[in-house]
């Protein structure tokens, strides 16, 4: 039954947005609420998995019955994800991770001076790519938040980051993407589109995604 689809499996989910500090009271972040990642964590738990969520900044509560690890920056999320990776069967990277962080994190609050302030940013390490490089037995699922040419960029990410699947959402579409309770997901594998889900609640989308992942991670065909 559905309740046992992921029995005995260890699932790692990242959720929410990272926070990249500028100074003790300011940071760069994004609109991720954590809803998508939490819905995935909850769906996996309901299917019998042992679930760990690494969460950044979120605006809703984490589901019950899952282990929660709180982080702030992309760097901290990377550390936790790589530490837990070897013990995971399925990894879902639904977090919105900063691509850039401030080069300098000021010890004190940055003072106002002059009309302009130039902020220098540097690339963060790509967590998904790092996990892709170290992939052994894990079934690795990345997300792709796109605004155009969704399929092309999703397939490009899948290959570049050595994922098993990429779940794309067109974050410019009405009812999809950041913060809301609904999403429009398309699941891509190495041979292209596996399933395009219509607009639905993040909970329902997460349940379908994990149902597909449970079967595929055992080497089966989706039904
Ligand atoms: O949290 P919600 O409000 O419910 O919103 C859900 C969501 C829109 C955040 C979610 O559905 C989503 O699309 N998450 C991925 C957002 C994102 O960062 O996409 P991306 O295309 O920039 O990154 C692609 C993948 O690489 C993602 O799996 C991301 O976690 C990963 N990444 C990106 C940068 C980085 N430094 N490390 C990463 O691992």
Boltz pocket constraint, residues with backbone or C-beta under 6 A from the ligand:
constraints:
  - pocket:
      binder: B
      contacts: [[A, 15], [A, 16], [A, 31], [A, 32], [A, 33], [A, 34], [A, 35], [A, 36], [A, 37], [A, 74], [A, 93], [A, 94], [A, 95], [A, 96], [A, 97], [A, 98], [A, 99], [A, 124], [A, 125], [A, 126], [A, 127], [A, 128], [A, 129], [A, 141], [A, 142], [A, 143], [A, 144], [A, 145], [A, 146], [A, 157], [A, 167], [A, 169], [A, 171], [A, 177], [A, 178], [A, 179], [A, 180], [A, 202]]
      max_distance: 6.0
